[in-house]
Amino acid sequence: MAAAQHPVAFPIDPLDQVTPGSDTEYRRRTVEGILESYHSSYDVLSEAVQNAVDAVEDAKLTGLKPPYLIEVTVNLAENWIGILDTGLGMTPEQVTSAFAPHVSFKSLSPLKDKRNKRNMYRGYKGVGLTFLAYCTDHIVMHSKQDGVLTKARMQYGRAWATGERNERALMVEDSGPSPLDGLARGTYVQVRFSAETRPKSLSKLAGTLPVWVTILRTKTAIGQVLLGRDSLAPLKVKLKLVDGTKTNSADVEPVFLYPHTIERQPPFRFLNLVEYHGAHAEVTTPPADKLRQDGLYLEWETNRIFKELTQQQQSAHAEHLKSYSPFVYAFVPYQGSIWTDLNEIATGVKHRTYLDSGLMIAVNRQRLADRLEINATRYETFSRNVFVIVHFDDAKPDQGRKTIEVEAEEFAQKIADRVVQYLAKQRTLLRPPGESPTPEQRQIEKDHADWVFNVRKHAETAPLHLPPATYISTPLTEQDVVGLFHQMSCLGLFPGIKVYATSQSQTYDCLIEYDCSREESGLLYRGKDENPLGVSPYTLGDEERFSTRQLTVEFKNNLDSLIDDVGGDSPKTFGNIDICVCWGKVDEQFKGYELEQVVESNLDQRKFPGVTHLLRRDGDVHVVGVMMLQTITGMLQTGKVGLRTPSPGLSERDASTGKKIAKSAPKQKKRA
């Protein structure tokens, strides 16, 4: 049956439907102010989808029959986005006034009893459609309700709102076919982009179906944040990607893309802490099969959040707990590179970031646009790898959904901080940072055969060739760092070093000292290409011997682990550590710390042979010397330094060149 004709006389200025006769410049400034509150390339998609989801939920709550459909079309060639929904639809009068500022038909909805605080509308400020209409120079809107189909389009809304065009932007009847022709109800909105819009080009924003699916699930209301909630309608979401004559389509799961749900082969090992601690007391030593996880995640409802807050916080936020009914989700991987893996798996492309660490606030089952840095009171370095979603019922975001009322944001930060403190205490369940450098490596050594496979696979993907050192692959664990360090020590890379003992059970790992003649090979720095790991003659002064006190050494697979240790509950103290021996580092920067490589300009600050970097902590005069074996390996492989091959009765030779090494002068007795 053909749709009934709408009783609307086009053309129409949508602003006249609400404020007839009002000052033109006042209208323009009002619209321009709304446009200025949106800054993201995803805002058009987010606002259109938000309205579509609310409309479909209303259709379900009203008792209308399925389908409860949202269909998103991204046309790359023609540079437009279309969003169709089978919601309630709008009357002709509503269509012609929907573009006006602060017009919302949701406040007039007969569903107020069903739309309670727990099931509020996502959008209700009446600015979303105004933004859509005036952020572009071409918008189409069709809507059908009770069999009446209204088809309208408007041009030059953006040009008028920004003052580039004086003529009013008018709605006219759209004479083309409608995507709603075969449906009983619903709304269709199409927004076309250009060089003056944000975004300018959809194809540059994303060009493949998996990326657009990820965008819908992480940036829009299709990615519903249903913490402790059920969806109000069984949404069916379809995505169509049109590129010229080629159309690809996919069904989209209407739930936020939580990091722990992303799968790969071999599978990630992500542990649900709430489920795990339901069967294992938190004070017990974790069983072996639960150690070395790739990531940890949790979900807490309001009562659990209350228990984790301090007594002072419980009292200060009692009203917020009651009015916002907060829920929280959190995820932490064992190292930052997992975020890169998750994004690449989800999208199928590199160098895209849709999931990352930080605080995301969600209101009424939809995320706010901005992600915030977590203000952790402790474990700051650890916190920069944690992702937290705090969901509130009925909080008040700004009109662009970028931020939220100050008290709510502060409360969200308190919740995120408590989550960080809790997760930091669960770190024994995680793999050490950098332990698994290749995605192909198996995730757990279930038996000896798997262990052998893992080690051999690692040796293939990360070989190490430093004869006469016996290691043939880069370190996987802290144990490997210890072994490689001792081999390098025996082969003369750290002149004068003497090891007292190492320990796995004591607070600190190793005690050493240096003692050798000034003439010891490799002790003095002679240039960036000759003895580059030596100390400055200025450091040695006129002394004939290089002797030190006993020095405390920490071994770590990656430097990140040391920073986590000295910043947490560990009994290790930054000021007690003289040298950290590690393979490398995961993070590029460390909040509250400064890592400086030793070069000629700061050579005098190297106190001990072999130190490649200097680690300082804000407000602390102590400096930890870092022996980064990855850096030293690079010097060995380029021939800048060499390992000695001692042979009884023969002259020592440089392993990389085969040339004889002059023997050091006889050691002299220590002076009294």
Secondary structure, 3 states (H helix, E strand, C coil): CCCECCCCCCCECHHHHCCCCCCHHHHHHHHHHHHCCCCCCCHHHHHHHHHHHHHHHHHHHHCCCCCCEEEEEEECCCCEEEEEECCCCCCHHHHHHCCCCCCCCHHHCCCCCCCCHHHCCCCCCCCHHHHHHHCCCEEEEEEEECCEEEEEEEECHHHHHCCCCCCCCCEEECCCCCCCCCCCCEEEEEEECCCCCCCCCHHHHCCCHHHHHHHHHHHCCCCCCCCCCCCCCCCEEEEEEEECCEEEEEEECCCCCCHHHCCCCCCCCEEEHHHHHHHCCCCCCCCHHHCCECEEEEEECHHHHHHHCCHHHHHHCHHHHHHHCCEEEEEEECCCHHHHHHHHHHHCCCCCCCCCCEEEEEECCEEEEEEECCCCCCCHHHHCCCEEEEEECCCCECCCCCCECHHHHHHHHHHHHHHHHHHHCCHHHECCCCCCCCCCCCCCCCCHHHHHHHHHHHHHHCECCCCCCCCCECCCCHHHHHHHHHHHHHCCCCCCEEEEEECCCCCCCEEEEEEEECCCCCCECCECCECCCCECHHHHCCCCEEECCCEEEEEEEEHHHHHHHHCCCCCCCHHHCCEEEEEECCCCCCCCEEEEECCHHHHHHCCCCCCCEEEEECCCCCEEEEEEHHHHHHHHHCCCCCCEECCCCCCCEECCCCCECCCCCCCCCCCC
